[in-house]
Each structure stands twice: as C-alpha cells, then as structure tokens.
Amino acid sequence: MRILCIAIALFGCVALAWASPDVRLKDIAQVHGARGNQLIGYGLVVGLEGTGDSKGTLFTTQSVANMLQRFGISVAPAQMKVKNIAAVMVTADLPPFAREGSRIDVVVSSIGDARALQGGTLLQTPLMGADGNVYAVAQGPVSVGGFGTSSGGSSQQKNHLTVGRIPAGAIVEREVPASVVRENNVLITLNTPDFTTSARVASAIRQKYPQTMPRALDASTIRLDLSGEDREDVVTLIAALQEITVQPDTPARVVINERTGTVVLGGNVTLSPAAVAHGNLTVRIEARTQVSQPPPLSGGATVATTRRDVKATEGAERLIALPEAVSVDQIVKALNTLGVSPRDLMSILQALRAAGALHAEIEVQ
C-alpha cells in the first residue's frame, strides 16, 4: 500500500519544528481585564435585486411593517412583497478600550430564505451586549465578496452570498469600562494553560523586572505587584512585558482528523520499542456479459446474461520492529517504514497508544 504524499508532507513539517521556538509573551498571553465583548443585533438589508426573503418569511414582513409604522406609514404585513428586503442578524466584536465614536467591523448574515445579500444596504441596527444595553449602531452597504447571476435556467455563483461584511460599519455609542490594574496588581493570563509555561513566564519576567515580584498563581495566571514608578506608567511596563520572549511548553499530543485523513504529531511525542504487523484485504468484483445462444430449430431466443466474479486477496502481513524514538523525526522515519496511508496510520497510532508504546495524548476530531 502506497504512502500518501500528504502524510509525508505533514510529518516532514512537524519534524522540522519539533523544538519549540522562543515566542513573545504577547503572542501566548494577555493582560487580564483587556478583553473584548460580543455584540449582536437584528436588522434589515434593503436594495436587493429580487434576491430577498419570500412572502412566506413572516418575521421579515412584520419587521418592515413595524419600520414603516415609525415613519407614519401603515401597511398590513400580509399585503407586502419583500423580495428586495432580507432579515439579517448583525454581529460584531467590541475590542477592549474602544471609545465613543470608534468604528468596528460587522458581519451580516441572512436568517430568512434570501438567496443573496449582494448589492444590499443594512439599515440602522442597534448592537447589544449580553447585558441588553446598546453599545454600537451599524449601517452601510454590505460587501459580499462574491457574485451570483442566473438567466434562462442557467446560473453561476462564486463564494457564499448570504453572509457579508461592512468594514468599519458600526459606530461605538457606549464604552465598556476596562482596567488592567486591580489593587496594585496586574494579572497575565496564558491563552493555553500550562504549569511549565506559567513558571517560565514568571521566571523570565523576574529576570528583567524583579521589582514587580512576579508569581505564578496557577497554570494560566501570573501576578505582578506594581509599586513606585511602575504604578505611574503601567502602559509602558505592559508594552515592555509583552516583548519578553519565552519558550512555551507543549503537551505530547497526536491530533487525528478522521474526516480528512489528517494526522499531526506534536513535538514532544515519544515512542517506546514496539512491533507492528500490518496487512490489508482487497475485494474485487468483476462483471462480465455473456450471450446464451439456443440450439438451431429449438425455438429459443438469444439471451444476454451478466456473470459476476468475486475475488478476495489478503496482502502479506509484515511484522516490523519500531525502535525507540525520542523525537518526531525518528518517529516519522519509523512509521514510514510500514508503508501505510494516513487512515491506516490512525489505527496503528491508536493501537500503539493502547499498548503503552506511544507516549502521547490522542485527540480525535
């Protein structure tokens, strides 16, 4: 059985990067309190070229009727045709320290049966937070990033037409209070909790800024004490802290995606000596058409019949000894000697893990 190129490519890339490089603190951690907030709103996109919601989308017709009522126009929802209008949900992320008047991007998604939002304009839509307060207002032309056209029963479409964006389409109306200093302390939170990485971050900060007395509280939190000049210029201190380089520790993990046949090995995966036997079974079905000819003067008719031949062939199994491997590069070379595809490799890795020879956590997606 041949080895698929994707397996070699994936394993090769991982093998070259088995040693974790030093990364900036700002790439693996964030300051506690400097977080964003999700916003959501319900609105209408108008100006569509007959690609909006159908008359059967009741909430769209009701929304249009309510909007017109605000302008002093009374129309019954049942009398409306809304093919040029689509009901949408508008979502956005309010970044930390966003001030009144700042602009943020929004995503517009159809919730009815509209075929496309291409060429539409979002009407003024309030965006609310989890507490029910309005923090921004969105409005503007929707950019779909694709196109769709049809004529005479033939159609052509590129990309997804029922979801679009409005760059800088929302104006911040209310600020979210945020503070990175609490009781003269600053908390650094790791994006991926890990005790080893947390201890390394505390040690790296202690070497450069011992006056902050950094202490790792748990696997994801490092506390800094501020005093004197550091308390007066917190922004400069945090900016300098984010540039400190640390070597993060990663767990030994094998990620398997059964839908795509992708196998990725982490850099800390190791392998104890083991023996693996791998074979395959091939079943082949062949259909042959045969003609049955009756004898002369028998009064019979010529009949065509189909004959199916089934053959099963079992490949020769090989028992291969896998040596001890302490790096991803060595594991890749050992597994490549089996000559298997990534999907067969999934079963072998799981069997090695069950036998106690593969020292890593297996995550199946």
FISE-918822 format. One record per residue (C-alpha): z, x, y. Coordinates in nm, 4 decimals, padded with zeros to 6 digits. Each point is the difference from the previous one (the first is absolute). Example, Ala and Ser with C-alpha at 12.3 -4.5 7.8 and 13.67 -1.06 7.14 Angstrom:
! FISE-918822
SITE          z          x          y
SITE    00.7800    01.2300   -00.4500
SITE   -00.0660    00.1370    00.3440
END
This chain:
! FISE-918822
SITE          z          x          y
SITE    00.0000    00.0000    00.0000
SITE   -00.1044    00.1425    00.3337
SITE    00.2334    00.0792    00.2877
SITE   -00.0765   -00.2059    00.3066
SITE   -00.0638    00.1950    00.3164
SITE    00.2545   -00.2048    00.1902
SITE    00.2780    00.1295   -00.2197
SITE   -00.0993    00.3608    00.0588
SITE   -00.0318   -00.0601    00.3727
SITE    00.3346   -00.1714    00.0306
SITE    00.1838    00.2519   -00.2122
SITE   -00.1657    00.2890    00.1804
SITE    00.1112   -00.1271    00.3385
SITE    00.3569   -00.0494   -00.1166
SITE    00.0143    00.3372   -00.1670
SITE   -00.0904    00.1793    00.3200
SITE    00.2796   -00.1757    00.1893
SITE    00.2849    00.0169   -00.2478
SITE    00.2175    00.1927    00.2437
SITE    00.1245   -00.2224    00.2832
SITE   -00.0936    00.1425    00.3419
SITE    00.2282    00.0027    00.3018
SITE   -00.0453   -00.3114    00.2128
SITE    00.1273   -00.1043    00.3395
SITE    00.3088   -00.2147    00.0123
SITE   -00.1860   -00.2676    00.1992
SITE   -00.2395   -00.0470   -00.2944
SITE    00.2711   -00.0779   -00.2569
SITE    00.2747   -00.1603    00.2102
SITE    00.0643   -00.2175    00.3016
SITE    00.2773   -00.0476    00.2502
SITE    00.2209   -00.2969   -00.0766
SITE   -00.0488   -00.2668    00.2657
SITE   -00.3599    00.0961    00.0829
SITE   -00.1656   -00.2679   -00.2103
SITE   -00.2734   -00.2546    00.0571
SITE    00.0069   -00.3769   -00.0435
SITE   -00.2509   -00.2381   -00.1553
SITE   -00.1413   -00.2875    00.2053
SITE   -00.1892   -00.3087   -00.1127
SITE   -00.1664   -00.2975    00.1674
SITE   -00.2335   -00.2935   -00.0614
SITE   -00.3115   -00.0388    00.2096
SITE   -00.3581   -00.1169    00.0277
SITE   -00.3224    00.1996    00.0077
SITE   -00.2784   -00.1756    00.1917
SITE   -00.3654    00.0713    00.0677
SITE   -00.1088    00.0334   -00.3627
SITE   -00.3601   -00.0723   -00.0933
SITE    00.0620   -00.2805   -00.2458
SITE    00.2125    00.2214   -00.2260
SITE    00.3369   -00.1536    00.0854
SITE    00.2239   -00.2331   -00.1972
SITE   -00.1372   -00.3191   -00.1503
SITE    00.1077   -00.3478    00.1026
SITE    00.2214   -00.0152   -00.3072
SITE    00.2292    00.2725    00.1387
SITE    00.2508   -00.2403    00.1506
SITE    00.2251    00.2532    00.1734
SITE   -00.2966    00.1362    00.1974
SITE   -00.1002   -00.3386    00.1370
SITE    00.3641   -00.0797    00.0802
SITE    00.0413    00.3334    00.1797
SITE   -00.3109   -00.0620    00.2097
SITE    00.1241   -00.3477    00.0882
SITE    00.3376    00.1377    00.1074
SITE   -00.1669    00.2694    00.2104
SITE   -00.2269   -00.2486    00.1759
SITE    00.2979   -00.2262    00.0627
SITE    00.1586    00.2783    00.2073
SITE   -00.3094   -00.0035    00.2220
SITE    00.0156   -00.3762    00.0444
SITE   -00.2725   -00.0833   -00.2550
SITE    00.0886   -00.2480   -00.2725
SITE   -00.2196    00.0034   -00.3105
SITE    00.0902   -00.1261   -00.3457
SITE   -00.0048    00.2776   -00.2651
SITE   -00.2112   -00.2155   -00.2332
SITE   -00.2817   -00.0074    00.2571
SITE   -00.0278    00.3780    00.0323
SITE   -00.2448    00.2428   -00.1519
SITE    00.1462    00.3498   -00.0006
SITE   -00.2775    00.2061   -00.1578
SITE    00.0095    00.2354    00.3007
SITE    00.3791    00.0411   -00.0163
SITE    00.2214    00.1705   -00.2598
SITE    00.3773   -00.0072   -00.0446
SITE    00.1399    00.3507   -00.0399
SITE    00.3222    00.1892   -00.0478
SITE    00.0502    00.2876    00.2425
SITE    00.2180    00.2961   -00.1017
SITE    00.1044    00.3156    00.1810
SITE    00.2508    00.2838   -00.0136
SITE    00.2139    00.0455    00.3094
SITE    00.0661    00.3763    00.0202
SITE    00.3405    00.1348    00.1016
SITE    00.0651    00.0471    00.3709
SITE   -00.2945   -00.2243    00.0945
SITE    00.0432   -00.1156    00.3601
SITE   -00.1037   -00.3177    00.1781
SITE   -00.3677    00.0136    00.0818
SITE   -00.0863    00.2379   -00.2854
SITE   -00.2923   -00.0989   -00.2206
SITE   -00.0045   -00.0025   -00.3797
SITE   -00.2676   -00.0677   -00.2631
SITE   -00.0060   -00.3277   -00.1905
SITE   -00.1567   -00.1131   -00.3290
SITE   -00.1580   -00.3454   -00.0192
SITE   -00.0333   -00.1681   -00.3435
SITE   -00.1512   -00.3371   -00.0828
SITE    00.2268   -00.2462   -00.1827
SITE   -00.2524   -00.2828   -00.0373
SITE   -00.3425   -00.0097   -00.1624
SITE   -00.1893    00.1743    00.2803
SITE   -00.2884    00.2156   -00.1242
SITE    00.0181    00.2622    00.2755
SITE    00.1823    00.0902    00.3223
SITE   -00.2958    00.1984    00.1276
SITE   -00.0582   -00.0496    00.3727
SITE    00.3165   -00.2069    00.0516
SITE    00.2660    00.0225    00.2682
SITE    00.3699   -00.0423   -00.0636
SITE    00.1706   -00.2383    00.2382
SITE    00.3372    00.0897    00.1485
SITE    00.2415    00.0282   -00.2945
SITE    00.3755    00.0665    00.0257
SITE    00.1258    00.2589   -00.2490
SITE    00.3545   -00.0490   -00.1232
SITE    00.2478    00.2249   -00.1726
SITE    00.2294   -00.0809   -00.2912
SITE    00.2549   -00.1439    00.2451
SITE   -00.2478   -00.2596    00.1296
SITE   -00.0365    00.1533    00.3479
SITE   -00.3398    00.0741    00.1523
SITE   -00.0523    00.3723    00.0537
SITE   -00.3735    00.0186    00.0702
SITE   -00.3022   -00.2166    00.0804
SITE   -00.3422    00.0672   -00.1549
SITE   -00.3455   -00.0999    00.1219
SITE   -00.3510    00.1417   -00.0014
SITE   -00.3261    00.0432   -00.1946
SITE    00.0362    00.0630   -00.3724
SITE   -00.1643    00.3122   -00.1429
SITE   -00.0951   -00.0548   -00.3640
SITE   -00.1730    00.3305   -00.0764
SITE   -00.2716   -00.1620   -00.2089
SITE   -00.2688   -00.2648    00.0090
SITE   -00.1260   -00.2965   -00.1949
SITE   -00.3240   -00.1969    00.0244
SITE   -00.1776   -00.2627   -00.2061
SITE   -00.3316   -00.1833    00.0128
SITE   -00.2036   -00.2035   -00.2431
SITE    00.2532    00.0312   -00.2798
SITE    00.0163    00.3798    00.0322
SITE    00.3030    00.1754    00.1459
SITE    00.1247    00.3496    00.0671
SITE    00.3514    00.1140    00.0855
SITE    00.1724    00.3280    00.0753
SITE    00.3772    00.0481   -00.0118
SITE    00.2600   -00.2775    00.0142
SITE   -00.0754   -00.2546    00.2706
SITE    00.3153   -00.2153   -00.0018
SITE    00.2333    00.2763    00.1236
SITE   -00.0417    00.1823    00.3302
SITE    00.1854    00.2088    00.2571
SITE    00.0501   -00.0106    00.3740
SITE    00.0710    00.3537    00.1245
SITE    00.2690   -00.0144    00.2692
SITE   -00.0296   -00.3767   -00.0236
SITE    00.3649   -00.0881    00.0582
SITE    00.2222    00.0556    00.3016
SITE    00.3699    00.0681   -00.0562
SITE    00.2055   -00.2616    00.1811
SITE    00.3490    00.0901   -00.1209
SITE    00.1541    00.3362   -00.0853
SITE    00.2033    00.0605   -00.3121
SITE    00.3188    00.1961    00.0761
SITE    00.0018    00.3297   -00.1894
SITE    00.2443    00.2886    00.0027
SITE   -00.0066    00.3185   -00.2058
SITE    00.3501    00.1108    00.1041
SITE    00.3017   -00.1880   -00.1321
SITE    00.3533    00.1220    00.0633
SITE   -00.1348    00.3462    00.0913
SITE   -00.1802    00.0219   -00.3365
SITE   -00.3664    00.0151   -00.0973
SITE   -00.1019   -00.1022   -00.3502
SITE   -00.3079    00.1502   -00.1677
SITE   -00.1352   -00.2233   -00.2786
SITE   -00.2331    00.1334   -00.2715
SITE   -00.3058   -00.2093   -00.0842
SITE    00.0543    00.0751   -00.3719
SITE    00.3685    00.0326   -00.0930
SITE    00.0818    00.3187   -00.1906
SITE    00.3301    00.1891   -00.0168
SITE   -00.1659    00.3428   -00.0189
SITE   -00.2253   -00.0653    00.2988
SITE    00.2907   -00.1449    00.1971
SITE    00.2070    00.3143   -00.0593
SITE   -00.2938    00.2231    00.0960
SITE   -00.0543   -00.1898    00.3246
SITE    00.3671    00.0346    00.0939
SITE   -00.0108    00.3722   -00.0779
SITE   -00.3199    00.0559    00.2030
SITE    00.1451   -00.1801    00.3028
SITE    00.3279    00.1932   -00.0317
SITE   -00.1860    00.3316    00.0196
SITE   -00.1731   -00.0866    00.3294
SITE    00.2484   -00.2339    00.1636
SITE    00.3457    00.0692   -00.1413
SITE    00.1663   -00.1745    00.2959
SITE   -00.1248   -00.3369   -00.1338
SITE    00.2079    00.0461   -00.3192
SITE   -00.2548   -00.1742   -00.2278
SITE    00.1368   -00.1658   -00.3110
SITE   -00.1878   -00.1692   -00.2834
SITE    00.1743   -00.3344   -00.0531
SITE   -00.2101   -00.1124   -00.2963
SITE   -00.3472    00.0368   -00.1514
SITE   -00.1747   -00.1300    00.3117
SITE    00.2284    00.0497    00.3023
SITE    00.0937    00.3110    00.1988
SITE    00.2475   -00.0392    00.2869
SITE   -00.0019    00.2167    00.3126
SITE    00.2871    00.0193    00.2496
SITE   -00.1030    00.0243    00.3642
SITE    00.2113    00.1646    00.2649
SITE   -00.0490    00.1708    00.3351
SITE   -00.3602    00.0727    00.0964
SITE   -00.1457   -00.1597   -00.3113
SITE    00.1442   -00.3359    00.1036
SITE   -00.1656    00.0245    00.3409
SITE   -00.3477    00.0809   -00.1355
SITE   -00.0316   -00.1810   -00.3326
SITE   -00.3778   -00.0325    00.0203
SITE   -00.0527    00.3781    00.0184
SITE    00.2386    00.0548   -00.2899
SITE   -00.1706   -00.2575   -00.2235
SITE   -00.3434    00.1413    00.0852
SITE    00.1180    00.3467   -00.1047
SITE    00.1597   -00.1350   -00.3184
SITE   -00.3239   -00.1679   -00.1052
SITE   -00.1808    00.3363    00.0050
SITE    00.2402    00.1599   -00.2518
SITE   -00.1765    00.0701   -00.3299
SITE    00.1595   -00.0878   -00.3328
SITE   -00.1168    00.0243   -00.3601
SITE    00.0511   -00.3529   -00.1414
SITE    00.0928   -00.0381   -00.3641
SITE   -00.2050   -00.2359   -00.2153
SITE    00.1027   -00.1587   -00.3304
SITE   -00.1859    00.0752   -00.3216
SITE   -00.2231   -00.3040   -00.0272
SITE   -00.3208   -00.1049   -00.1718
SITE   -00.1842   -00.2917    00.1635
SITE   -00.2349   -00.2030   -00.2196
SITE   -00.2353   -00.2645    00.1372
SITE   -00.1311   -00.1937   -00.2986
SITE   -00.2430   -00.2055    00.2103
SITE   -00.1983    00.3006    00.1187
SITE    00.0812    00.2493   -00.2746
SITE    00.1605    00.2426    00.2444
SITE    00.2685    00.2466   -00.1106
SITE    00.1876    00.2154    00.2534
SITE    00.2618    00.2596   -00.0908
SITE    00.2657    00.1077    00.2495
SITE    00.0630    00.3658    00.0682
SITE    00.3375    00.0172   -00.1783
SITE   -00.1176   -00.1426   -00.3320
SITE    00.0795    00.2290   -00.2974
SITE   -00.0882   -00.0139   -00.3684
SITE    00.1946    00.1171   -00.3037
SITE   -00.1796    00.1236   -00.3143
SITE   -00.1555   -00.2916   -00.1898
SITE   -00.2784   -00.0829   -00.2460
SITE   -00.2501   -00.2784    00.0667
SITE   -00.2507   -00.1579   -00.2384
SITE   -00.2717   -00.2093    00.1587
SITE   -00.2853   -00.1883   -00.1624
SITE   -00.2275   -00.2894    00.0814
SITE   -00.1630   -00.2889   -00.1810
SITE   -00.3613   -00.0992    00.0786
SITE   -00.1393   -00.3377   -00.1048
SITE   -00.3783   -00.0519    00.0269
SITE   -00.1803   -00.3320   -00.0533
SITE   -00.3786    00.0029   -00.0375
SITE   -00.2177   -00.3140   -00.0030
SITE   -00.3342    00.0087   -00.1839
SITE   -00.2596   -00.2767   -00.0105
SITE   -00.1657   -00.0559   -00.3405
SITE   -00.2847   -00.2347   -00.0937
SITE    00.0196   -00.2067   -00.3216
SITE   -00.3518   -00.0722   -00.1306
SITE   -00.0372   -00.2756   -00.2705
SITE   -00.2250    00.0523   -00.3058
SITE   -00.3598   -00.1279    00.0193
SITE   -00.0501   -00.3763   -00.0630
SITE    00.3771   -00.0555   -00.0070
SITE   -00.0036   -00.2289    00.2999
SITE    00.2719    00.2023    00.1737
SITE    00.0082    00.1190    00.3596
SITE    00.0441    00.3458    00.1472
SITE    00.3560    00.0421    00.1271
SITE    00.1412    00.2752    00.2248
SITE    00.3597    00.0990   -00.0832
SITE    00.2435    00.2346    00.1709
SITE    00.1941    00.2538   -00.2022
SITE    00.3052    00.1673    00.1440
SITE    00.1295    00.3318   -00.1296
SITE    00.3583    00.1002    00.0835
SITE    00.1036    00.3653   -00.0292
SITE    00.3456    00.1418    00.0723
SITE    00.0431    00.3734    00.0442
SITE    00.3345    00.1669    00.0482
SITE   -00.0084    00.3279    00.1853
SITE    00.1598    00.3052   -00.1505
SITE    00.3556    00.0347    00.1202
SITE    00.1229    00.3323    00.1285
SITE    00.3556    00.1208    00.0102
SITE    00.0352    00.2200    00.3069
SITE    00.3113    00.1887    00.0977
SITE    00.0831   -00.0249    00.3694
SITE    00.1929    00.3058    00.1213
SITE    00.2871   -00.0129    00.2422
SITE   -00.1283   -00.0524    00.3545
SITE    00.2041    00.0557    00.3120
SITE   -00.2686   -00.0771    00.2576
SITE   -00.2624   -00.2688    00.0544
SITE   -00.2750    00.2594   -00.0456
SITE    00.1233    00.0844   -00.3488
SITE    00.0378   -00.3687   -00.0917
SITE   -00.3570   -00.0726    00.1104
SITE   -00.1379    00.2829   -00.2130
SITE    00.2009   -00.1166   -00.3022
SITE   -00.1068   -00.3642    00.0320
SITE   -00.3640    00.0884    00.0609
SITE   -00.0100    00.1657   -00.3444
SITE    00.0369   -00.3478   -00.1518
SITE   -00.3369   -00.1072    00.1410
SITE    00.1043   -00.3551    00.0887
SITE   -00.0822   -00.2438    00.2779
SITE    00.2580   -00.1007    00.2615
SITE    00.0663   -00.3332   -00.1730
SITE    00.0814    00.1765   -00.3286
SITE    00.2034    00.2489    00.1972
SITE    00.2239   -00.2839    00.1208
SITE    00.1060   -00.0783   -00.3559
SITE    00.0548    00.3683   -00.0792
SITE    00.2194    00.0527    00.3073
SITE    00.2084   -00.3066   -00.0820
SITE    00.0386    00.1190   -00.3599
SITE    00.1049    00.3470    00.1188
SITE    00.2561   -00.1611    00.2302
SITE    00.1369   -00.2098   -00.2874
SITE    00.0230    00.3121   -00.2185
SITE    00.1980    00.1813    00.2701
SITE   -00.2647    00.2674    00.0509
SITE   -00.1192   -00.1179    00.3442
SITE    00.2739    00.0492    00.2585
SITE   -00.1060   -00.2465    00.2662
SITE    00.0285   -00.3622    00.1030
SITE   -00.3065   -00.2091   -00.0835
SITE   -00.0977   -00.2652    00.2532
SITE   -00.2624   -00.2520   -00.1115
SITE   -00.1765   -00.1875    00.2790
END
